[in-house]
């Protein structure tokens, strides 16, 4: 290596999202995509040979991407699609309609950005206590469901996986649904992406505090992990800003001679326009010097190299996080309720 070159290989910025991992490798992986009501669904089956390159365990991964979860109609659409995809995954895993389920809400409810799991648990329809009572007839439309919020190891002093194993051994559910906040490598995916997988989960991974794995191999029953990236680090914000700047310069270059551009201030997210051409390296270098010669990953790794040693790689969440987490947790809880039970419109224990 030339003495003037920077070694980027030692920096590995992780992501919980399989789509972002796929973007980082050159392998030809089979990806099935579908778009419904402007909501994109991507299904990926990670095979054993790709585990190391993707840094993801083998299994099925379903990703749902959307824009505005605060819009009532869009909220409902996302919830419906999530519910249908969860049902599909349950069918693929050969889980029967009468198999019992334990829903786990991971995270710290005192930290808003990490409270997705506990907030979702609050709205899950639990029925196990009814199944335990003598003389109560439960409609066949409902399965036996229980829910638990184990908090975090820093609060309880007990490894989360240990708590879950103890409960599983006691109540013996047929499968687990585990909900947690995730980490992403893109600002665009924060609070706008749902990922579910049958490969399990590492609690706390979204904030760089990974605990013991919760999966079928460690718990003994099928585990479906459901997560949404709710925070982003300073490295991502800085590197994405540089990327958006380049797209902005390209957009200005392509449209500067259009008369309407001189009269209209664009408020929509024009940077998402895929028709915007990427600047040539020499043009990037003209605008931002040495940084213009680096790839997106190299810029990201360089920013990480600068910020991490001085502890400035802060974790950031949008200012409206309270409202958004509330909406997201309702999307998940509603979708889970409809996926687990055949009919919840007229819930009755008579």
N, C-alpha and C positions, 0 to 999 in steps of 0.2 A: 504493500500500500504506500502511496506517495505521502511524504511527511505533511503535506498541505491538505490532505483529505481528512474528512471526519468519519470516524468509524460509527455507523448507525446500527450495526448489527446487535450491539449489546443492549439496545433499548427495545423492550417488547411491551407495547401498550395494549392491554387486554380489553376485550369487549365481551359482554354476555350475549350479544346478538349474533346468531349464526350468519345472518346476511352480511354483516360487516366483516366477519371472518372469511367468508367466501370471496369478498372483494379483495382480500389481501393475498390470495394465491392464484396461480395460473391454471390450476387443475380444472378439467371439464366436468363439473358436477351437475347432475340432473336436477333442475329446478323447475317446479310446476307453478305457474302464476295464473291468477284470475283476478278480474276487477269487477266489483259489484257496487253500484251507487258511489263511484269514486273512491271506494275502499279497496285497497290492494291486498290480496291474499297470496302468500308465497309458501309453498310446501317443499321441504327439503328432507331427503332421507340420507343422513350421514352414515357412511359405511366405515367399517373398522379401519381400513387402510388410510382414511382421511383424518382420523382422530388427532394424530400428532400435528399435522399441518394446520388444522383448523383450531386446535386447542379446544375441541368440543368432543364429548363422548358420542359414540354411535347412537343413533335413534332417530325418531321422527321429530321434525321441527316445523311448526306452523307459525307464520308471522303475519299479523294483520296491521296494515299501515293506514292511517287516517289523518285528517287535518284538524277539524274543530270539534272537540268532544263536548263543548259547552252548548252547541246548538242542539235543541231538543230532538229534532228529527234525526240528525246525524248520530246523536247519542244512542237512540233506539236502533238505528241501522247497524252501528258497530256492535252493540250488545247482541243483536239477533245473529249476526255473522259469527261472532265469537262463540255463541251458544251452539250453532250448527257445526262449527269446526271442532268444538269440544266433544260433541256427540259423535262425530265421525271418528275422532281419536279413540274414544271409549269403545266404539265398535271394532276398530282395528286391533285393539288390545284384548278383544274377546270378553269384555266386561259386560255382564248381564244386567238386565233392568232391576233385578232384586239384589244385586251385590251391594253390600254396605260400604259407605264412604266416610272417611275422616278428612275434613278440610282444615288445613293448617295455615294460619296467617302469620308469616314471619315479619319481623321488623320491630322497631321501637315506636310505640304509639305517641311518645312524647316528642319525637322528631318528625315534623310534618312530612318531609320528603321521604321518610323511611316508614311511614305509617300506612302504606297501601294495603299490606296484609291484614293488620288489625282492623282497619276501617272496612275492608271487604267482609271480614268475619262477622261484623256487627249486623249484616243484612242477609246472612245465609239462613235459609229455612232449615232448622235442625229438627229432627224427628225421632232420634234414638230413644229419648226418654219416654216417648209414647209407645214405642215397640217394647219397652221394658215393663210397662204397666199392664197388669192383668185386667181383663174385661174391657179393654179399649180396642175397638176395631179400626184398623188403619186401611184406608182405601188403597187398592192396588196401584193407584197412580203415583204413590209416593214410596221412595226407597228409604232405608234407614241411613240417616245422615247425622253426623256429629261434627263439632267444630272446636278448635282450640287455638289460643294465642299464647305461644310459649315465651313471648317477649324476647330479649336478647341475652346472651351469655354475660355481658357486662353488668346486667341488672340482677339476674338470677344466680350467677355464679355456676350454673349448670350448663354443660354442653347441650345445645339445642337438639342434636341428634339423639342424645341420651334420653331426654324428656320424651321425644316422639317415639322412640323404641319402647319405652316403658308403657306409654298409653296404648300403642299398637299391641303389645303383649297382653294387656289387660282387657281391652274391648274387642280386639281381633277384627278390625275392618277388612274389607276385601281389597280396597285400594285407597291411595292418598291423593288429594289435590293440595299442592303446596304453592302459596302465593307470596311473592316477594318483589321488592324494588330491584331494578337492574341497573347496570351501567352501559352507556353507549359511547361510541366514538364520533358521534355526529350530533350537533345541536338540533338538526331537523327531526331527529327521532325521539327527542325528549318529550315525554307525555303524549306521544303520538304513535306509539308502537306497542302491540301486545305480542308476546312470544309465548307459545306453549310447547312443551316437549315431554317425551316419555323417558328422557335420559337422566332425570333427576336434577339436583340443584346443590350449590354450595352457599349456605346462608351467609349474608354479610358481604358477598362478593362485589355488590354494587358500590360499596364504599371502601374497597380494598382491605377488608377484614374477614377473609374467607375462613369459615369454620368447616367442620367435618361434613362430608357429602351425605346428602339424603337422597337415596335412590333405591331401586329394587334390590341391588346387590348388597346394600347395607341394611335395609329395613326388612326385606324379605317379601314384600308385596309390591305390585305396580305403583309407581309414583309418577304423577303428571305435574310438572312444574309450570306455573303460570306467572309471568312477570311483565312489568312495564318499566322502561328506563325513566327515572324521575329526577335524576341529577346529572350534571355534566361538570367535568373538571376544567380548570383554567387553561390547561394545555389544549383541550378541544376548542374552547372559545377562541383562543388566539389563533390557532392553526386554521380553524374554519373561517375566521375573519379574513385572514390572508387569502384564502381560497375565494371567498365571496368578493374581495376587492378585485381580484383578477377577472372574475366574471363580470363585475361592474365595469371595469375598464374596457373589456371586450364589448359589452353591451353599448357603452357610449361610443366606441369606435364604429360599431355597425349602424348606429341610429343617429349619429350626430348631425347628419345632413337632412334628416327628416324634419320638416317645419313644425310638426305637432310636438316634437320633443322640446322645443323652445318655449312652448306655451303650457304644457301639462306636466305637473309633478306626479310621477307614478307612485301610487301608494300600495298597489298590489305587489305580491312577491314575484317580481319579474325575474329574479335570480334563479327561480325554479324552471324557467323556460329552457328546455333541452335543446332548443334551436340555437342558443347562444354558443358561438364557436369558441373553442379554447385558444388562448393566445399562444403564439409560437414562443419557444424558449428565449429567443433573442429579444422578443417584445417584453416578456416578463422581466428579463434582466434589465431592460431599459427602465422599467417602472420601479422595481424593488431590489436591483443589484444582485448580489450573490444568492439571495433567497430565490430569485427567479430561476436559477439553474437547478433547484432541488425539486424532487417529486413531492406530492402531498404527504406521503409517509415520512419522508426525510425531514420535511419542515416540522411535522408533528413531533418526531423524535428529537429534533434539535431544540424545540421549545421545552420539551420534557427535560432535556439535559440542562437547560438554563434554570427552570423554575423549581425542579424537585430538590436540589441540594440546599436551596434557601427557604424551603417550606412554603413556597408561594403557589404551589399547585392546588389551589383551593377548590373545594367542591361547591358548586353553585346550583341554585334551583330558581325557577321563575318567581317573580314577586307575587303572582296570584296562585301560588302552590296550594294554599288551603282549599280554595274553591275547586281547583283542577283535581286534586287528590280525591275530594268528595265525589266529583262526577265520575272519575275513573273507577273508584271503588264500587259505585252503583252499577256501572257497566259490567264489571266482573261479577258482582254478586247476582245481578239479574240473569246474566248469561249462565252462570253456574246453576242457579236454581232451576232454570228451564231445561238445562241439559241433564240434571240429575233426576228430576221428577217429570212424569208424563204430563201432569196437569196441575198447575198451582193456582188456577183462577178461583177455585172454590175449595180452599183448604178446610178440611173437616176431620174431626176425630170421632165422630159418632159411629 
